């Protein structure tokens, strides 16, 4: 009876959607790494192991007393900072970035786990002081609170992780009841600022943006605002758009994507996995993947609305925002409507740290779903 009651409160639909995405991702990674041509199956095997370990981590997150651990939000926040500092001191690098810490044969990316830790920490701090949410001094404190890890992450550099943290922060503030006057004022400042950044980057002699951004970050934005300036900078996006376009409605078929199989796509197993899906599975495949991801976000939103307290709502809203933002940016980059930022597609792209962080996030949502959601008689939605 206990198991039956447990399963009744367990969101099997959410777990099923995550499993479907991961299995689809394994197939896409196999194609991206050309296992059909006799190449190593290492990436596929590792991703499968990452998923199995992720299931274990999700199970832990789904059954812990998350409210008890949230009481230690200050130590958790400090651990997060220490891990990010450790990356700068003893981290290992690749392609000009130092984002990983090697622990024996295992390599982890602390910036991925920073997302989960900050979702919990921000939710705890905001829920404890929600009555101050429209107090300028409290908002200033929260901005400093989130900017410290963002600055450390930018030192790696990891622009995509920084953007995700900002998105999580904004969504949690909105859910907590931030006044529309603050949102309006931020937009009044942010929109002209973004316009200035794009204008300055596009100049032959930039005023300041080339000094603020790392060279590879500056070049990515430049390739977006002025693709004709340097064709080599736009190469990745151009090939990605061509691959997706060539897939048309039904795709060229598994292991039959011309640009993918001829190795014209950059980082096809990670940042541009959506391009592989578009070329080989077509518009239908892209809609299927985006539809499953949208379903996951929708389930998170429903669970957040049904949660009994603000802390639980903020945690689930942060997870929903993380998945939604990463999906939008990854697909947007592949389609050429956003600058290349190196964002992974949740549960589909290759990567152990990303998979584990996402699985822990799902575990927290499942935990809140079975423990905190209202019953039908209390006006709940589930």
N, C-alpha and C positions, 0 to 999 in steps of 0.2 A: 504493500500500500504506500509506503514511504517513497519508493521509486516511482510508482505511478503518479503520485502527487507532484514529485519533483519534475517529471517529464511534462506534466500538464502545464507547469509554469515555465518550462524551458522553451525558448523561441527556436524551434526546429527549422522554421522557414528561414530565419536569419543564418543559422548554421549551414543549411543546405545551399543558400545563395553563395556563401563564402567558399564552400567546397566546390561548387560548379565553376566559379571564377578561377580557383586555383588549378583545377584539372584542365580547364581551357588554356590557362597560362602555361602549363607544362607542355601542352601540344604546340603552342605558339613558340615557346623557347626551343623546343626540339627542332622546329623548322628554322628558327632564326640562327641556330648554331649548326645547321646543316648535318644533322645526324643521318639523314637519308643519303648523304653523299659519303658516308663513312667516317665523318668527323666524330670526335670524342663525345660521349654522352654525359660527360662530367657535370655540365651545367644542369641538365635535366635531373640527374641523380641527386645532386646537391639540393636543388629546389624541392625535390620530393622529401628529402631528409629535413629541410627547413620547415616544410609544412607539417610533418609528423611531430617535430619538436614544438612547432607553433600550436598544434592541437593540445599538447601537454600544458604549455604555458597558458593557453586560453582556458583550459579546465581549472587551473589554479586561480586565475583571475576571476572566473565565474563563481568561485566558491569561497573566496576569502571574505573577511569582514572589512570591506573597503572603507566604511566610515571610521572604523577603528584606526586603520592605517592613515587615513586622511588627517587624523589628529597630529600626526608627525610630519605635517607638511613642511615645516621649517627644515628638519633634517633631510627630507627628501629633496627639497630645493637645493640645499647645500651639496648633497651628493651629486645632483645634476651638474652643478657648477664645477665641482671637482673633476668629474668625468670629462667635461668639456675642456677644462684646463689641462688635464692629462693628455688629451689629444694634441694640444699645442706643444707639450713638453716631450712626450715619448711616442707620439702617433706615427703611423706609417702612411706614406703618400702614394698617389698614383695620378698621372696626368696633371701635375702641378698643384694638386690639392692634398692636404693632410687631414683626413677625416676618420681614420680608423685606428683602433688599438688592437694589437696582436696579443692574444692570450694563448700561448702554445700554438696549436694548429688552427685555433679559432680566431677570426677577425671580426670585431664588432664595430658598429658605427654609432657612437653615443648620441649624435644629433637626432637619430631616429627615435631613440628611447626618451630623448628630451621632450618630444611632443607629448608622450603619455604622462610623464612626470609633471609637466607644466599644466596639462589638462586638469589633473588632480589638484595640484597646488593652487592654481588660479580659481578653480571651483570652490575650494575650501576658503580661501581668503575672501572672495567675493561674497560667498554665502554667509560668512561670519559678520560682514560689514555691509550687507546689501542695502541697508537704510542710508548709506553714504554714497551710493552709486552715482548720484548726480552732484556730489561734492567735489569741487575742483581739486582740492588738496589730495583727496583719496584717489582720484583718477590720475593725478600726477605720480603718486606713489606706485600705482599699478603699472604705469608706463615705464617707470624706472625698473620695477620688478621684472617686467618682461624684456626690457632692453638689455639687461646685463647678459643673459644667456644668448640673446640674438647677436650681440657684439662678439662674444666668444665664438659663436658659430660662424660669423662672417670672417673671423680671422683664419678659418680653415682653408679656403673659404667655401661656404655652402649656402648659396643664395636661396636655393629652393627650400631648404629646411627653415631658413629665416622667414620666408614668405608664409610658410605653413603656420608657424608660430603666431605671426601677425594675424592671419585669418582666424585662428582659434581664439585669440584674444578678442578680436572684434565681435565674433559671434557670441561668445560668452557674455560680453558686456551688453549686447543687444538683448539677449535672453533675460539678463538680470534686470532689465528695465531702464537702460540708459535713455535719457531724455532725447527727443528728436532734435532739440535745439543744439545739443552737442554734436549729433551726427551731421546736422546741417553745417555747423561751423567747421567741422573736420573736412567735409567735402569742399567747402569754400576755399580751404587751404590746400587740400590734397590735389584737386583737379588742376589748378594752375601749376602746382609743383610738378606733376607728372608731365604736363604739357611743356614746361621748361626743360625737364630732363630730356624728353624726346627731341626738342628743338636744339638743345646744346649738343647732344650726341651727334646729330646730323650735320653740325657745322664742320667746315674744313679744319678750323682751329677751335676746338671746344674751350669754353671758358673755365669750367671746373669739373665736369663729369668725368673726364679722363683721369682726374686725380683722386676722385672718390671711389670709383669702381676699379676692381682688378682688371688687368688688360683683357682677359678672356671674357669677363662679364661685359665690359664695354663693347667688345667686338660683337657679342651676341645681340646686344640692343641695337648696335649700328646695322647689323645685317637685317634686322627687322624693320627699322625706319628707312633705310636706304639700301635695298638689296643690290642695286647696280654699282654701288661704290667699290665693292670688292666681291667678285663672284665666288671666291674661295670661302668667304665667311658665310655665304648663303647656301653653300653646297649641301649641308645636312638637311635643311628645311626643303630645298628644292627636290632632293631625291625622295624625301618623305611624302611630299605632296604628289609627286609623280607616281609613287607606289600605290598610294590610296586611290588616286584617280584611275589607275590602270585596273584596279580590282572591280570597278563598276558596281553592278548590283549584286551579283552572286559570287564574285571573286574568281581568281584563276585556279583555285584548288589548293589543297594542302600540299606543301613541298613543291608548288608549281609557280610561285611568285618570282617573276623574272629578276627584278631588282634585288629582291632578298636573296635568292639563290646565287646570284652573281656577286654578292657581297658589296653592293652599292649603298646599302642602308647603313648608317652609323649607329652603333650601340643597339642593334636590333633586338637583343634579348632583354634590354632594360629600358632606357629612356624612350626608344622608338619602337617598342613592341606593338603599339597601336598601328603603326605603319605596316607591320607584317600582317596583322589581322585584316587591315583594310585591303591589302593586295591579294591575300589568299582566300579570305572569306567575304570580301566585298562589303557593300553597304549593309547587307543583312547581318554579317558578323559584327560590324561596328555597332549597329543598333542593339544587337543582342548583349554585347559586353556592357555598353552604356546603360541598357535597360536593367541588367542585373545589379550594376553599381547604384543606379537610381533607386532600385528596390531596397537595397541595404540602407541607403541614406533615409529613405522614406520610413522604413521600420524604426530606425533610430529616432526620427522626429516624433513618430507616434508614441514610442516608449518615453521620450522626454516629456511630452505633453501629459502623459498618464502618470508620471512619477509623483510621489507624495511630497517631496521636499525640493527646495531650490538647489541644494548641493547635487542631488542626483540628476536633476534637469540640466544643470550646467555641465556635468561630466558627459552625459549622453549627447548634448548639443555640441560640445567640443569635439567628440568623436565623429559625429555626423558632418560637422564643418570640415574636419580634417580630410575625411574621405571625399567629400564633394569638391573641395578645393583642389586636391591632388588630381582627381579625375579630370576636372575642367582644364587645369593647366597642362597635364600630360597630353590630352586630346587636342587642346588648343595649339600646343607647340607642333605636334605632328601635322596638323592641318594648316599651319603657317599663320594663324591669327594671333599668336603670342610669341614673344621672343623665346629662344631656347634657354631653358633654365635647368635642365637635367632632373626633371621630376619623374618619379616612378609611378606606374599605374597600379593602384592598390590590388594586391593578391595576384596580379598577372605578371608584372615585371619580375625579373630575377633579382634576388637579394635576400640574404638571411636576416639582417637587422630590420629591414623594412617589413618582411613577412612576420617576424616575431612581434614587432611593435604593433602591427595591425591586428594580429591575433590576440594580443593582450587587450587591445582596445575593444575588440568584439567581446572578449570575455567579461570585461567590465559592464558592457551593455547588457549581456545576458544575465549577469549578476543582478543588476538593477531591475531588469525585466521580471525576474522570478521573485524578487524580494520586495521591491518598492512600488510596483504599479498598483493602481487602484482596482478594486473589483468593479464589476458591472453595476452593482448597487450603489457604489460611491461615485459614480459618474465617470468611471475610467473608459478608455477607448479600446482596451484589449479584452 
